Amino acid sequence: MSRPTVLLVGKGSASSRLRTQLKRRGHRVRVAPDCGAALETLRDERPGVVVLDVAHAGFAAPSFREMVRGEHPTVPLLDVPPLDAAGNDLALVVAQVEQAVERELAREDAASLAEGAAARVTDEEPADAPITGYQFEDLTSSTPKMLELFDLIPRIARTDSPVLVHGETGTGKELVASAIHRQSRRRDGPFFTVNCGALSESLLESELFGHEKGAFTGAYRRKEGCFELSHGGTLFLDELGTISPAMQVKLLRVLERMEVRRVGGADLVKVDVRIVAATNARLEDAVAAGTFREDLYYRINVVQLTVPPLRERADDVPILADLFCRKVAEKQGRAVAGFDRGALRLLTDYPWPGNVRELQNVVERAVILAAGPRITERDLPDRLRRAAPKKAAVPSFDADDTLDAVLSRLNTSVEREYLRRVLKRYAGHLGKTAAHAGLNRRTLYNKMLAHGLRREDFRT
């Protein structure tokens, strides 16, 4: 039995010394430079012990500690002592690591002896409790990309620099903007949101800059705009890429001077506002196409954050679904406790083009329609079932052969078909085929010879 891995998180001086000592004692050590990388490692293997260098693991270290204890409660979690700690403190950590490794070896031995056939669990039975994600402000996640975002937000919030949040519709860009505001020194000030794509040019100008009485038909009184109302706080400009060229000029002038002139007014009003803008389109492309001013783009895009789509963080789906289920059930007075396994599988496999907003809508509908205490596949929309991946057919094989012989034959067949398809895609171009397959040209050529593939057969 191989020895359990020790996962060191953080690349500080103390953790480097600890790694050296552990390797000298024959331990298997993996080093993750930060908490996001550590989560990726935990997805692939279960270490015998996790050692956290809090001072060098980033802002996400507290959340990482909570998640390890929630997802891997039996894995010991130790802290690396501070840099100025005495040598005997580090030696104590080494001893604690070795004790944890020995306990893990003993646990694996006991589990191996007690291993038996598990009872068959059907899709209709309740699912296990979803993994609890880390909650940061109003955002919840357990995926490395989102934890990196959680790590960046407090750092960005310390300044007053403009922030551009990029992400598909429904990913939660406004929640990110709100988190930036609440983490900043402006947290006690106002937070206003303007959806630039939902207003005509004249209405948007009035909404942002305000207007004087009589400035236009219907202006029966003076109205302060969101720049003035957000004084001392944060103004969130959603769908910024939709504003007209004329509005871009006016907005740029305000951002450069931090003063506004109400529609129909003559006086300039000084404002102190932190700008967070959001877009679901790439403003770089709009600048290149000439539809978005380059100077405004650089004024807005001092810091850019990207919110990943839900399809790129499938591990968050059961977490968010459970969170939404509990909230909706409480609000609607429904005794719905969660999802069965079949429903969770459908939710996890669906690509979620509408992202978190679509998931929230689906869960709310399911809670309302659920006939029992658990949401089942029947309670979910048909589009989720239609999008579910079909089970791939198992290639035929001879069960009289050994497993190695069967796997070797199947691997050879799959490798040949893979190379055939890639060669066809690139019309027999060996350089492009090798780069796509992650091979060097000599290895690709040898494999083609072994499989009887000729590049001439793929040239068009």
HUZI-V998728 format. One record per backbone hydrogen bond with DSSP energy under -1.0 kcal/mol. NH is the residue of the N-H (numbers start at 1). CO is the residue of the C=O. E is the energy in kcal/mol with one decimal. If there is no record, write none. Layout:
BEGIN
nh co e
NH CO E
NH CO E
END
This chain:
BEGIN
nh co e
6 28 -2.9
7 49 -2.5
8 30 -3.2
9 51 -2.9
10 32 -3.2
16 12 -1.8
17 13 -2.1
18 14 -2.3
19 15 -2.5
20 16 -2.1
21 17 -2.2
22 18 -2.5
23 19 -2.5
24 20 -2.0
25 21 -1.2
26 23 -1.5
27 22 -2.3
30 6 -2.8
32 8 -3.2
35 57 -1.1
38 34 -1.8
39 35 -2.1
40 36 -1.6
41 37 -1.9
42 38 -2.4
43 39 -1.3
45 41 -2.1
48 5 -2.7
49 5 -1.2
50 76 -2.8
51 7 -3.1
52 78 -3.4
53 9 -2.9
54 52 -1.3
56 53 -2.0
61 58 -1.5
64 60 -2.7
65 61 -2.4
66 62 -1.8
67 63 -2.4
68 64 -2.5
69 65 -2.1
70 66 -1.8
71 67 -3.3
72 68 -2.7
75 72 -1.8
78 50 -2.8
80 52 -2.4
85 82 -1.8
89 86 -1.0
90 86 -1.2
91 87 -2.1
92 88 -1.6
93 89 -1.7
94 90 -2.2
95 91 -2.3
96 92 -2.4
97 93 -2.7
98 94 -2.4
99 95 -2.2
100 96 -2.2
101 97 -2.4
102 98 -2.3
103 99 -2.2
104 100 -2.1
105 101 -2.2
106 102 -2.2
107 103 -2.3
108 104 -2.5
109 105 -2.1
110 106 -2.1
111 107 -2.7
112 108 -2.3
113 109 -2.0
114 110 -2.0
125 122 -1.4
127 339 -1.6
134 141 -2.6
136 139 -3.0
139 136 -2.6
141 134 -1.9
147 143 -2.3
148 144 -2.4
149 145 -1.4
150 146 -2.7
151 147 -1.9
152 148 -1.8
153 149 -2.1
156 152 -2.5
157 153 -2.6
159 156 -1.5
163 275 -1.8
164 303 -3.1
165 277 -3.2
166 305 -3.4
167 279 -1.7
171 168 -1.6
176 172 -1.6
177 173 -2.3
178 174 -2.6
179 175 -2.1
180 176 -2.4
181 177 -2.1
182 178 -2.5
183 179 -1.5
184 181 -1.2
187 184 -1.4
189 186 -2.6
192 234 -2.2
194 236 -2.7
196 194 -1.1
196 238 -2.2
198 195 -1.4
204 200 -2.8
205 201 -2.2
206 202 -2.0
207 203 -2.5
208 204 -2.5
209 205 -2.8
210 206 -1.8
211 223 -2.2
212 263 -2.6
214 219 -3.2
215 212 -2.0
219 216 -2.5
220 218 -1.7
223 211 -3.0
226 207 -2.7
227 208 -2.2
229 225 -2.5
230 226 -1.8
231 228 -1.6
232 272 -3.6
233 230 -3.0
234 190 -2.4
235 274 -2.7
236 192 -3.4
237 276 -2.3
238 194 -2.4
240 278 -2.5
242 239 -1.6
243 240 -1.7
248 244 -2.1
249 245 -1.7
250 246 -1.7
251 247 -2.7
252 248 -2.4
253 249 -2.0
254 250 -1.8
255 251 -2.4
256 252 -2.2
257 253 -1.9
258 254 -2.9
260 269 -2.5
263 210 -2.7
265 262 -2.5
269 260 -3.0
271 258 -2.4
274 233 -2.1
276 235 -2.4
277 163 -3.0
278 237 -2.4
279 165 -2.0
286 282 -1.4
287 283 -2.5
288 284 -2.3
289 285 -1.9
291 286 -2.2
292 286 -1.2
297 293 -2.0
298 294 -2.2
299 295 -1.5
300 296 -2.4
301 297 -3.0
302 300 -1.4
303 162 -1.1
305 164 -2.5
307 166 -2.8
312 309 -1.4
313 310 -1.6
316 313 -2.1
317 314 -1.4
320 316 -3.0
321 317 -2.9
322 318 -2.0
323 319 -2.0
324 320 -3.0
325 321 -2.4
326 322 -2.2
327 323 -1.9
328 324 -2.9
329 325 -2.7
330 326 -1.9
331 327 -2.2
332 328 -3.1
334 329 -2.2
336 334 -1.6
337 373 -3.0
340 375 -2.5
341 125 -1.3
342 123 -1.2
344 340 -2.2
345 341 -2.4
346 342 -2.0
347 343 -2.4
348 344 -2.5
349 345 -2.2
350 346 -1.4
355 352 -1.6
357 170 -1.3
358 354 -1.1
359 355 -2.1
360 356 -2.6
361 357 -1.9
362 358 -2.6
363 359 -2.6
364 360 -2.2
365 361 -2.2
366 362 -2.4
367 363 -2.5
368 364 -1.8
369 365 -2.0
370 366 -1.8
375 338 -3.1
379 376 -1.3
380 377 -1.6
384 381 -1.2
386 382 -2.5
387 383 -1.6
401 398 -1.7
406 402 -2.2
407 403 -2.8
408 404 -2.4
409 405 -2.1
410 406 -2.4
411 407 -2.9
412 408 -2.1
413 409 -1.9
414 410 -2.7
415 411 -2.7
416 412 -2.2
417 413 -2.1
418 414 -2.5
419 415 -2.5
420 416 -2.3
421 417 -2.1
422 418 -2.3
423 419 -2.7
424 420 -1.9
425 421 -2.1
426 422 -1.9
427 424 -1.1
428 423 -2.8
429 426 -2.1
433 429 -2.2
434 430 -2.9
435 431 -2.2
436 432 -2.4
437 433 -2.4
439 434 -2.6
444 440 -2.4
445 441 -2.7
446 442 -2.4
447 443 -2.2
448 444 -2.4
449 445 -2.2
450 446 -2.2
451 447 -1.9
453 448 -3.0
457 454 -1.2
458 455 -1.7
END
